[in-house]
Amino acid sequence: MLNGNAWLPVYAQMPLTVVSGRGSWLVDDRGLRWLDAYGGHAVASTGHCHPHVVAAVQRQAAELIFYSTAVPLPLREQLAERIAGQCPGDLSKVFFCNSGAEANENALGLARKATGRQRIVSVEGGWHGRTLACVAVTDGEKYEAAARRAGTPVSTKVPFDDARAMAASVDETVAAVIVEPVQGMAGARDCSPEFLAAARAACDRAGAVLIFDEIQIGVGRSGAFTAAETFGVTPDILTLAKGL
């Protein structure tokens, strides 16, 4: 294990120093191989160092690493078209961010701007990120306390998979409902199609925005590109990251 003091970690560190990876396997600093069932928080969707991914990264790095969003880039437009083409319903516009938390932060902001409302409904057990708007809708007292210290109102939390509670919690004061179709940090818990349909119906009735947080479950982990397709319910905004 490394013992440096410069890096401030988010999590307590596992007793493992990874130096390389291939496919589903990691290699530590002792040369031991580990089967990776974790994927770095569901990021390594194609495994480690897939040759197609490595070749694409090397090719693009030799052409152009970055340029401002103030000018059009064909590659950016191509990616947006590919993503939109894989999403259900009329989800046809793509906004690029740097992380899942940033995607959810922007989704909540868009919902508030579109509706002119502030109140958010989320789900018990839900996890949406560590930025300010995200901790306010994430379940857990320490996250809600952080939001309150900053003066940010916390969301109304409905019991997991309780369709009646969802229907009762959404009214004309609600800007958005944010839900993970499959909860990640709570232990890979699937919402029922009935619960997601109830959220869709409640938002339609109240004029609220339905947001699916697919940061972890999206990009193929549900069996389709999006869990929205898997469960047969289309949100107004769908956030993707990690495996993307």
C-alpha atoms as an extended CHARMM CRD file, in Angstrom:
* protein
*
       244  EXT
         1         1  MET       CA              0.0000000000        0.0000000000        0.0000000000  PROA      1               0.0000000000
         2         2  LEU       CA              1.0980000000        3.5450000000       -0.7620000000  PROA      2               0.0000000000
         3         3  ASN       CA              1.3460000000        5.8650000000        2.2300000000  PROA      3               0.0000000000
         4         4  GLY       CA              1.3930000000        9.2810000000        0.5760000000  PROA      4               0.0000000000
         5         5  ASN       CA             -0.3510000000       12.1960000000        2.2970000000  PROA      5               0.0000000000
         6         6  ALA       CA             -1.0200000000       14.5530000000       -0.6140000000  PROA      6               0.0000000000
         7         7  TRP       CA             -4.2090000000       12.9120000000       -1.8940000000  PROA      7               0.0000000000
         8         8  LEU       CA             -7.4430000000       13.4110000000        0.0440000000  PROA      8               0.0000000000
         9         9  PRO       CA             -9.5400000000       10.2610000000       -0.5600000000  PROA      9               0.0000000000
        10        10  VAL       CA            -13.3220000000       10.0430000000       -0.5420000000  PROA      10              0.0000000000
        11        11  TYR       CA            -13.4780000000        6.4820000000        0.7700000000  PROA      11              0.0000000000
        12        12  ALA       CA            -11.5390000000        4.4250000000        3.2780000000  PROA      12              0.0000000000
        13        13  GLN       CA             -8.9570000000        2.6810000000        1.1410000000  PROA      13              0.0000000000
        14        14  MET       CA             -8.9950000000       -1.0450000000        0.3640000000  PROA      14              0.0000000000
        15        15  PRO       CA             -5.7190000000       -2.8930000000        1.1220000000  PROA      15              0.0000000000
        16        16  LEU       CA             -4.9350000000       -3.1990000000       -2.5780000000  PROA      16              0.0000000000
        17        17  THR       CA             -2.6740000000       -1.1950000000       -4.8980000000  PROA      17              0.0000000000
        18        18  VAL       CA             -3.6530000000       -1.7590000000       -8.5260000000  PROA      18              0.0000000000
        19        19  VAL       CA             -0.9750000000       -1.2780000000      -11.1820000000  PROA      19              0.0000000000
        20        20  SER       CA             -2.6040000000       -2.7080000000      -14.3300000000  PROA      20              0.0000000000
        21        21  GLY       CA             -5.6810000000       -4.3980000000      -15.7310000000  PROA      21              0.0000000000
        22        22  ARG       CA             -6.7420000000       -6.5510000000      -18.6670000000  PROA      22              0.0000000000
        23        23  GLY       CA            -10.3130000000       -7.5710000000      -19.3520000000  PROA      23              0.0000000000
        24        24  SER       CA            -11.9570000000       -8.5720000000      -16.0720000000  PROA      24              0.0000000000
        25        25  TRP       CA             -8.6600000000       -8.9140000000      -14.2130000000  PROA      25              0.0000000000
        26        26  LEU       CA             -6.5540000000       -6.5050000000      -12.1550000000  PROA      26              0.0000000000
        27        27  VAL       CA             -2.9080000000       -6.8990000000      -11.1760000000  PROA      27              0.0000000000
        28        28  ASP       CA             -1.6140000000       -5.4730000000       -7.8850000000  PROA      28              0.0000000000
        29        29  ASP       CA              1.8410000000       -4.2560000000       -6.9370000000  PROA      29              0.0000000000
        30        30  ARG       CA              2.7640000000       -7.7540000000       -5.7550000000  PROA      30              0.0000000000
        31        31  GLY       CA              1.9240000000       -9.2910000000       -9.1140000000  PROA      31              0.0000000000
        32        32  LEU       CA             -1.2530000000      -10.9670000000       -7.8100000000  PROA      32              0.0000000000
        33        33  ARG       CA             -4.2490000000      -11.1470000000      -10.1610000000  PROA      33              0.0000000000
        34        34  TRP       CA             -7.7200000000      -10.1730000000       -8.9250000000  PROA      34              0.0000000000
        35        35  LEU       CA            -11.0530000000      -10.8440000000      -10.6400000000  PROA      35              0.0000000000
        36        36  ASP       CA            -12.7410000000       -7.4410000000      -10.8060000000  PROA      36              0.0000000000
        37        37  ALA       CA            -16.4640000000       -7.7360000000      -10.0490000000  PROA      37              0.0000000000
        38        38  TYR       CA            -16.5850000000       -4.0600000000       -9.0550000000  PROA      38              0.0000000000
        39        39  GLY       CA            -15.5210000000       -2.2620000000      -12.2260000000  PROA      39              0.0000000000
        40        40  GLY       CA            -14.4770000000        0.8650000000      -10.3430000000  PROA      40              0.0000000000
        41        41  HSD       CA            -18.0120000000        1.9390000000       -9.3740000000  PROA      41              0.0000000000
        42        42  ALA       CA            -19.4740000000        0.5280000000      -12.6110000000  PROA      42              0.0000000000
        43        43  VAL       CA            -17.1460000000        2.5720000000      -14.8180000000  PROA      43              0.0000000000
        44        44  ALA       CA            -15.2190000000       -0.1990000000      -16.6110000000  PROA      44              0.0000000000
        45        45  SER       CA            -18.1300000000       -1.3780000000      -18.7640000000  PROA      45              0.0000000000
        46        46  THR       CA            -15.8540000000       -2.8030000000      -21.4790000000  PROA      46              0.0000000000
        47        47  GLY       CA            -13.3510000000       -4.2490000000      -19.0300000000  PROA      47              0.0000000000
        48        48  HSD       CA             -9.8260000000       -2.9580000000      -18.5860000000  PROA      48              0.0000000000
        49        49  CYS       CA             -7.7130000000       -1.8960000000      -21.5680000000  PROA      49              0.0000000000
        50        50  HSD       CA            -10.0090000000       -3.2710000000      -24.2480000000  PROA      50              0.0000000000
        51        51  PRO       CA             -7.9280000000       -3.0830000000      -27.4470000000  PROA      51              0.0000000000
        52        52  HSD       CA            -10.6120000000       -1.1920000000      -29.3820000000  PROA      52              0.0000000000
        53        53  VAL       CA            -10.8700000000        1.4230000000      -26.6170000000  PROA      53              0.0000000000
        54        54  VAL       CA             -7.0960000000        1.7370000000      -26.3050000000  PROA      54              0.0000000000
        55        55  ALA       CA             -6.7140000000        2.2010000000      -30.0650000000  PROA      55              0.0000000000
        56        56  ALA       CA             -9.4850000000        4.8180000000      -30.2180000000  PROA      56              0.0000000000
        57        57  VAL       CA             -8.0110000000        6.8110000000      -27.3210000000  PROA      57              0.0000000000
        58        58  GLN       CA             -4.5240000000        6.7190000000      -28.8490000000  PROA      58              0.0000000000
        59        59  ARG       CA             -5.8230000000        7.7320000000      -32.2750000000  PROA      59              0.0000000000
        60        60  GLN       CA             -7.8210000000       10.6690000000      -30.9280000000  PROA      60              0.0000000000
        61        61  ALA       CA             -5.0020000000       11.8320000000      -28.6360000000  PROA      61              0.0000000000
        62        62  ALA       CA             -2.7600000000       12.0810000000      -31.6950000000  PROA      62              0.0000000000
        63        63  GLU       CA             -5.3290000000       14.2360000000      -33.5280000000  PROA      63              0.0000000000
        64        64  LEU       CA             -6.9790000000       16.5440000000      -30.9650000000  PROA      64              0.0000000000
        65        65  ILE       CA             -7.2640000000       16.1360000000      -27.1980000000  PROA      65              0.0000000000
        66        66  PHE       CA             -9.5920000000       19.0460000000      -26.4010000000  PROA      66              0.0000000000
        67        67  TYR       CA            -11.1300000000       22.1890000000      -27.7560000000  PROA      67              0.0000000000
        68        68  SER       CA            -13.7310000000       24.6280000000      -26.4930000000  PROA      68              0.0000000000
        69        69  THR       CA            -17.4700000000       24.0660000000      -26.7790000000  PROA      69              0.0000000000
        70        70  ALA       CA            -17.5720000000       27.5560000000      -28.3120000000  PROA      70              0.0000000000
        71        71  VAL       CA            -16.7490000000       25.9710000000      -31.6750000000  PROA      71              0.0000000000
        72        72  PRO       CA            -18.3840000000       22.9680000000      -33.3720000000  PROA      72              0.0000000000
        73        73  LEU       CA            -16.4940000000       19.6840000000      -33.3620000000  PROA      73              0.0000000000
        74        74  PRO       CA            -17.6470000000       16.8430000000      -35.6340000000  PROA      74              0.0000000000
        75        75  LEU       CA            -16.6750000000       14.2050000000      -33.0610000000  PROA      75              0.0000000000
        76        76  ARG       CA            -18.8220000000       15.8410000000      -30.3730000000  PROA      76              0.0000000000
        77        77  GLU       CA            -21.8110000000       15.9570000000      -32.7000000000  PROA      77              0.0000000000
        78        78  GLN       CA            -21.2750000000       12.3420000000      -33.7450000000  PROA      78              0.0000000000
        79        79  LEU       CA            -21.2430000000       11.1990000000      -30.1170000000  PROA      79              0.0000000000
        80        80  ALA       CA            -24.3820000000       13.1920000000      -29.3250000000  PROA      80              0.0000000000
        81        81  GLU       CA            -26.1600000000       11.5950000000      -32.2900000000  PROA      81              0.0000000000
        82        82  ARG       CA            -25.0640000000        8.1160000000      -31.2260000000  PROA      82              0.0000000000
        83        83  ILE       CA            -26.2810000000        8.6140000000      -27.6560000000  PROA      83              0.0000000000
        84        84  ALA       CA            -29.5980000000       10.1650000000      -28.6740000000  PROA      84              0.0000000000
        85        85  GLY       CA            -30.1370000000        7.3520000000      -31.1510000000  PROA      85              0.0000000000
        86        86  GLN       CA            -29.8940000000        4.7990000000      -28.3510000000  PROA      86              0.0000000000
        87        87  CYS       CA            -32.3590000000        6.5790000000      -26.0340000000  PROA      87              0.0000000000
        88        88  PRO       CA            -36.1040000000        5.8810000000      -26.0160000000  PROA      88              0.0000000000
        89        89  GLY       CA            -38.9790000000        8.1900000000      -26.8800000000  PROA      89              0.0000000000
        90        90  ASP       CA            -38.2200000000       11.7770000000      -27.8110000000  PROA      90              0.0000000000
        91        91  LEU       CA            -34.9980000000       12.0670000000      -25.8010000000  PROA      91              0.0000000000
        92        92  SER       CA            -33.2100000000       13.7210000000      -28.7090000000  PROA      92              0.0000000000
        93        93  LYS       CA            -30.9110000000       16.3570000000      -27.1680000000  PROA      93              0.0000000000
        94        94  VAL       CA            -27.5910000000       15.6330000000      -25.4210000000  PROA      94              0.0000000000
        95        95  PHE       CA            -25.8040000000       17.9530000000      -22.9910000000  PROA      95              0.0000000000
        96        96  PHE       CA            -22.2490000000       16.9470000000      -22.0740000000  PROA      96              0.0000000000
        97        97  CYS       CA            -20.8920000000       17.2640000000      -18.5280000000  PROA      97              0.0000000000
        98        98  ASN       CA            -17.7770000000       16.1260000000      -16.6820000000  PROA      98              0.0000000000
        99        99  SER       CA            -19.3240000000       13.7250000000      -14.1560000000  PROA      99              0.0000000000
       100       100  GLY       CA            -22.4940000000       12.0460000000      -12.9970000000  PROA      100             0.0000000000
       101       101  ALA       CA            -23.0040000000       14.5020000000      -10.1560000000  PROA      101             0.0000000000
       102       102  GLU       CA            -22.6650000000       17.3840000000      -12.5990000000  PROA      102             0.0000000000
       103       103  ALA       CA            -25.1860000000       15.7180000000      -14.9210000000  PROA      103             0.0000000000
       104       104  ASN       CA            -27.7150000000       15.3920000000      -12.0830000000  PROA      104             0.0000000000
       105       105  GLU       CA            -26.9970000000       18.9330000000      -10.8900000000  PROA      105             0.0000000000
       106       106  ASN       CA            -27.7810000000       20.2670000000      -14.3640000000  PROA      106             0.0000000000
       107       107  ALA       CA            -30.8530000000       18.0520000000      -14.7060000000  PROA      107             0.0000000000
       108       108  LEU       CA            -32.2990000000       19.4390000000      -11.4800000000  PROA      108             0.0000000000
       109       109  GLY       CA            -31.4780000000       22.9800000000      -12.5880000000  PROA      109             0.0000000000
       110       110  LEU       CA            -33.1480000000       22.4650000000      -15.9490000000  PROA      110             0.0000000000
       111       111  ALA       CA            -36.2740000000       21.1190000000      -14.2480000000  PROA      111             0.0000000000
       112       112  ARG       CA            -36.4670000000       24.1180000000      -11.9290000000  PROA      112             0.0000000000
       113       113  LYS       CA            -35.9550000000       26.5350000000      -14.8020000000  PROA      113             0.0000000000
       114       114  ALA       CA            -38.5610000000       24.8350000000      -16.9940000000  PROA      114             0.0000000000
       115       115  THR       CA            -41.2380000000       24.7060000000      -14.2960000000  PROA      115             0.0000000000
       116       116  GLY       CA            -40.4480000000       27.7900000000      -12.2360000000  PROA      116             0.0000000000
       117       117  ARG       CA            -40.7280000000       25.5870000000       -9.1360000000  PROA      117             0.0000000000
       118       118  GLN       CA            -38.2030000000       24.5220000000       -6.5250000000  PROA      118             0.0000000000
       119       119  ARG       CA            -39.4660000000       21.3970000000       -4.7590000000  PROA      119             0.0000000000
       120       120  ILE       CA            -37.9380000000       17.9980000000       -5.6520000000  PROA      120             0.0000000000
       121       121  VAL       CA            -39.2030000000       14.4870000000       -4.9040000000  PROA      121             0.0000000000
       122       122  SER       CA            -36.7040000000       11.6300000000       -4.6610000000  PROA      122             0.0000000000
       123       123  VAL       CA            -36.6670000000        8.0770000000       -3.3150000000  PROA      123             0.0000000000
       124       124  GLU       CA            -35.4840000000        6.5570000000       -0.0430000000  PROA      124             0.0000000000
       125       125  GLY       CA            -32.1850000000        4.7710000000       -0.6320000000  PROA      125             0.0000000000
       126       126  GLY       CA            -31.3720000000        6.9850000000       -3.6120000000  PROA      126             0.0000000000
       127       127  TRP       CA            -27.8830000000        8.2710000000       -4.3230000000  PROA      127             0.0000000000
       128       128  HSD       CA            -27.3370000000       11.1190000000       -6.7700000000  PROA      128             0.0000000000
       129       129  GLY       CA            -23.9120000000       12.6380000000       -6.0590000000  PROA      129             0.0000000000
       130       130  ARG       CA            -21.9790000000       14.9530000000       -3.7620000000  PROA      130             0.0000000000
       131       131  THR       CA            -22.5270000000       18.3750000000       -5.3220000000  PROA      131             0.0000000000
       132       132  LEU       CA            -24.8820000000       20.7390000000       -3.5130000000  PROA      132             0.0000000000
       133       133  ALA       CA            -28.1590000000       20.0890000000       -5.3230000000  PROA      133             0.0000000000
       134       134  CYS       CA            -27.3530000000       16.3660000000       -5.3990000000  PROA      134             0.0000000000
       135       135  VAL       CA            -26.7610000000       15.8950000000       -1.6680000000  PROA      135             0.0000000000
       136       136  ALA       CA            -30.1010000000       17.6190000000       -1.0950000000  PROA      136             0.0000000000
       137       137  VAL       CA            -31.9020000000       14.8400000000       -2.9950000000  PROA      137             0.0000000000
       138       138  THR       CA            -29.6780000000       11.9530000000       -1.8240000000  PROA      138             0.0000000000
       139       139  ASP       CA            -31.0130000000        9.8290000000        1.0400000000  PROA      139             0.0000000000
       140       140  GLY       CA            -29.1370000000        9.9490000000        4.3430000000  PROA      140             0.0000000000
       141       141  GLU       CA            -29.0320000000       12.3560000000        7.2570000000  PROA      141             0.0000000000
       142       142  LYS       CA            -25.3900000000       13.3750000000        6.7560000000  PROA      142             0.0000000000
       143       143  TYR       CA            -26.1280000000       14.4000000000        3.1630000000  PROA      143             0.0000000000
       144       144  GLU       CA            -29.2800000000       16.2750000000        4.0720000000  PROA      144             0.0000000000
       145       145  ALA       CA            -27.3970000000       18.0090000000        6.9020000000  PROA      145             0.0000000000
       146       146  ALA       CA            -24.7630000000       19.1940000000        4.4290000000  PROA      146             0.0000000000
       147       147  ALA       CA            -27.4850000000       20.6520000000        2.2120000000  PROA      147             0.0000000000
       148       148  ARG       CA            -29.1760000000       22.3910000000        5.1470000000  PROA      148             0.0000000000
       149       149  ARG       CA            -25.8790000000       23.9550000000        6.2580000000  PROA      149             0.0000000000
       150       150  ALA       CA            -25.6560000000       25.5450000000        2.8070000000  PROA      150             0.0000000000
       151       151  GLY       CA            -29.2680000000       26.7130000000        2.9390000000  PROA      151             0.0000000000
       152       152  THR       CA            -30.4430000000       24.2810000000        0.2570000000  PROA      152             0.0000000000
       153       153  PRO       CA            -33.8900000000       22.7170000000        0.8110000000  PROA      153             0.0000000000
       154       154  VAL       CA            -33.8540000000       18.9260000000        0.8950000000  PROA      154             0.0000000000
       155       155  SER       CA            -36.1520000000       16.8100000000       -1.2210000000  PROA      155             0.0000000000
       156       156  THR       CA            -39.2560000000       14.9340000000       -0.1990000000  PROA      156             0.0000000000
       157       157  LYS       CA            -38.2100000000       11.2650000000        0.0660000000  PROA      157             0.0000000000
       158       158  VAL       CA            -40.8420000000        8.6620000000       -0.8370000000  PROA      158             0.0000000000
       159       159  PRO       CA            -40.4930000000        5.0420000000        0.3370000000  PROA      159             0.0000000000
       160       160  PHE       CA            -38.7200000000        2.7840000000       -2.1380000000  PROA      160             0.0000000000
       161       161  ASP       CA            -41.0400000000        1.2310000000       -4.7350000000  PROA      161             0.0000000000
       162       162  ASP       CA            -44.1950000000        2.6220000000       -3.1000000000  PROA      162             0.0000000000
       163       163  ALA       CA            -46.3390000000        3.6850000000       -6.0600000000  PROA      163             0.0000000000
       164       164  ARG       CA            -49.1100000000        5.1350000000       -3.8760000000  PROA      164             0.0000000000
       165       165  ALA       CA            -46.6820000000        7.2800000000       -1.9150000000  PROA      165             0.0000000000
       166       166  MET       CA            -45.1630000000        8.5300000000       -5.1490000000  PROA      166             0.0000000000
       167       167  ALA       CA            -48.5640000000        9.5010000000       -6.5280000000  PROA      167             0.0000000000
       168       168  ALA       CA            -49.4620000000       11.2690000000       -3.2850000000  PROA      168             0.0000000000
       169       169  SER       CA            -46.1850000000       13.2120000000       -3.0560000000  PROA      169             0.0000000000
       170       170  VAL       CA            -46.2110000000       14.9120000000       -6.4600000000  PROA      170             0.0000000000
       171       171  ASP       CA            -48.3460000000       18.0120000000       -6.8620000000  PROA      171             0.0000000000
       172       172  GLU       CA            -48.2030000000       21.3860000000       -8.6310000000  PROA      172             0.0000000000
       173       173  THR       CA            -45.4200000000       22.6110000000       -6.3090000000  PROA      173             0.0000000000
       174       174  VAL       CA            -42.9580000000       19.9430000000       -7.5180000000  PROA      174             0.0000000000
       175       175  ALA       CA            -40.3400000000       20.7890000000      -10.1300000000  PROA      175             0.0000000000
       176       176  ALA       CA            -39.0470000000       17.2590000000      -10.6230000000  PROA      176             0.0000000000
       177       177  VAL       CA            -39.0170000000       13.6700000000       -9.5070000000  PROA      177             0.0000000000
       178       178  ILE       CA            -35.5540000000       12.0850000000       -9.6330000000  PROA      178             0.0000000000
       179       179  VAL       CA            -35.2520000000        8.3060000000       -9.3960000000  PROA      179             0.0000000000
       180       180  GLU       CA            -32.6940000000        5.5980000000      -10.1080000000  PROA      180             0.0000000000
       181       181  PRO       CA            -34.5320000000        2.8060000000      -11.9720000000  PROA      181             0.0000000000
       182       182  VAL       CA            -32.0400000000        0.4800000000      -10.2900000000  PROA      182             0.0000000000
       183       183  GLN       CA            -30.5720000000        1.8690000000       -7.1000000000  PROA      183             0.0000000000
       184       184  GLY       CA            -26.8040000000        1.4810000000       -6.9510000000  PROA      184             0.0000000000
       185       185  MET       CA            -25.4420000000        2.4780000000       -3.5540000000  PROA      185             0.0000000000
       186       186  ALA       CA            -28.4750000000        0.9670000000       -1.8180000000  PROA      186             0.0000000000
       187       187  GLY       CA            -27.5330000000       -2.4710000000       -3.1420000000  PROA      187             0.0000000000
       188       188  ALA       CA            -28.6400000000       -2.9540000000       -6.7600000000  PROA      188             0.0000000000
       189       189  ARG       CA            -32.3640000000       -2.6730000000       -5.9900000000  PROA      189             0.0000000000
       190       190  ASP       CA            -34.7010000000       -2.7040000000       -8.9910000000  PROA      190             0.0000000000
       191       191  CYS       CA            -37.6890000000       -0.3830000000       -8.9760000000  PROA      191             0.0000000000
       192       192  SER       CA            -40.7890000000       -2.1130000000      -10.2630000000  PROA      192             0.0000000000
       193       193  PRO       CA            -42.1940000000       -1.0330000000      -13.6310000000  PROA      193             0.0000000000
       194       194  GLU       CA            -45.3680000000       -0.0720000000      -11.7380000000  PROA      194             0.0000000000
       195       195  PHE       CA            -43.4470000000        2.3360000000       -9.4870000000  PROA      195             0.0000000000
       196       196  LEU       CA            -41.7100000000        4.0010000000      -12.4220000000  PROA      196             0.0000000000
       197       197  ALA       CA            -45.0190000000        4.2190000000      -14.2910000000  PROA      197             0.0000000000
       198       198  ALA       CA            -46.5710000000        5.8410000000      -11.2140000000  PROA      198             0.0000000000
       199       199  ALA       CA            -43.7810000000        8.4260000000      -11.1970000000  PROA      199             0.0000000000
       200       200  ARG       CA            -44.3820000000        9.0990000000      -14.8970000000  PROA      200             0.0000000000
       201       201  ALA       CA            -48.1260000000        9.4950000000      -14.3740000000  PROA      201             0.0000000000
       202       202  ALA       CA            -47.6810000000       11.7490000000      -11.3430000000  PROA      202             0.0000000000
       203       203  CYS       CA            -45.3110000000       14.0470000000      -13.2380000000  PROA      203             0.0000000000
       204       204  ASP       CA            -47.6690000000       14.2020000000      -16.2050000000  PROA      204             0.0000000000
       205       205  ARG       CA            -50.5800000000       15.0810000000      -13.9300000000  PROA      205             0.0000000000
       206       206  ALA       CA            -48.6880000000       17.7970000000      -12.0070000000  PROA      206             0.0000000000
       207       207  GLY       CA            -46.6270000000       19.1890000000      -14.8810000000  PROA      207             0.0000000000
       208       208  ALA       CA            -43.3790000000       18.1300000000      -13.1970000000  PROA      208             0.0000000000
       209       209  VAL       CA            -40.2150000000       16.8150000000      -14.8580000000  PROA      209             0.0000000000
       210       210  LEU       CA            -39.3050000000       13.1300000000      -14.5160000000  PROA      210             0.0000000000
       211       211  ILE       CA            -35.5460000000       12.5180000000      -14.2480000000  PROA      211             0.0000000000
       212       212  PHE       CA            -34.0280000000        9.0440000000      -14.4730000000  PROA      212             0.0000000000
       213       213  ASP       CA            -30.6020000000        8.9180000000      -12.8610000000  PROA      213             0.0000000000
       214       214  GLU       CA            -28.8810000000        6.1740000000      -14.8510000000  PROA      214             0.0000000000
       215       215  ILE       CA            -25.3500000000        7.1270000000      -13.8650000000  PROA      215             0.0000000000
       216       216  GLN       CA            -24.5890000000        3.5660000000      -12.7410000000  PROA      216             0.0000000000
       217       217  ILE       CA            -27.2110000000        1.3840000000      -14.4490000000  PROA      217             0.0000000000
       218       218  GLY       CA            -27.1190000000        3.0540000000      -17.8760000000  PROA      218             0.0000000000
       219       219  VAL       CA            -25.0210000000        2.1780000000      -20.9280000000  PROA      219             0.0000000000
       220       220  GLY       CA            -26.0250000000       -1.4620000000      -21.1260000000  PROA      220             0.0000000000
       221       221  ARG       CA            -26.0330000000       -2.7050000000      -17.5410000000  PROA      221             0.0000000000
       222       222  SER       CA            -29.7950000000       -3.3490000000      -17.4890000000  PROA      222             0.0000000000
       223       223  GLY       CA            -29.7140000000       -5.3850000000      -20.7000000000  PROA      223             0.0000000000
       224       224  ALA       CA            -30.5500000000       -2.4010000000      -22.9070000000  PROA      224             0.0000000000
       225       225  PHE       CA            -28.6440000000        0.8250000000      -23.4560000000  PROA      225             0.0000000000
       226       226  THR       CA            -30.9250000000        2.5350000000      -20.9200000000  PROA      226             0.0000000000
       227       227  ALA       CA            -32.9610000000        1.1760000000      -18.0440000000  PROA      227             0.0000000000
       228       228  ALA       CA            -35.7820000000        3.3630000000      -19.3140000000  PROA      228             0.0000000000
       229       229  GLU       CA            -36.0360000000        0.9880000000      -22.2670000000  PROA      229             0.0000000000
       230       230  THR       CA            -35.7200000000       -2.0680000000      -20.0280000000  PROA      230             0.0000000000
       231       231  PHE       CA            -38.5930000000       -0.9370000000      -17.7830000000  PROA      231             0.0000000000
       232       232  GLY       CA            -40.7030000000        0.5860000000      -20.5410000000  PROA      232             0.0000000000
       233       233  VAL       CA            -40.9910000000        4.0640000000      -18.9950000000  PROA      233             0.0000000000
       234       234  THR       CA            -39.5320000000        7.1630000000      -20.6790000000  PROA      234             0.0000000000
       235       235  PRO       CA            -38.4070000000       10.1250000000      -18.5250000000  PROA      235             0.0000000000
       236       236  ASP       CA            -38.1170000000       13.7520000000      -19.5830000000  PROA      236             0.0000000000
       237       237  ILE       CA            -34.4050000000       13.8430000000      -18.6900000000  PROA      237             0.0000000000
       238       238  LEU       CA            -32.0350000000       10.8840000000      -18.4720000000  PROA      238             0.0000000000
       239       239  THR       CA            -28.5420000000       11.2130000000      -16.9840000000  PROA      239             0.0000000000
       240       240  LEU       CA            -25.6440000000        8.9470000000      -17.9610000000  PROA      240             0.0000000000
       241       241  ALA       CA            -21.9970000000        8.7780000000      -16.8540000000  PROA      241             0.0000000000
       242       242  LYS       CA            -19.5350000000        6.1850000000      -15.5200000000  PROA      242             0.0000000000
       243       243  GLY       CA            -19.5830000000        3.5360000000      -18.2760000000  PROA      243             0.0000000000
       244       244  LEU       CA            -20.1660000000        6.2620000000      -20.8390000000  PROA      244             0.0000000000
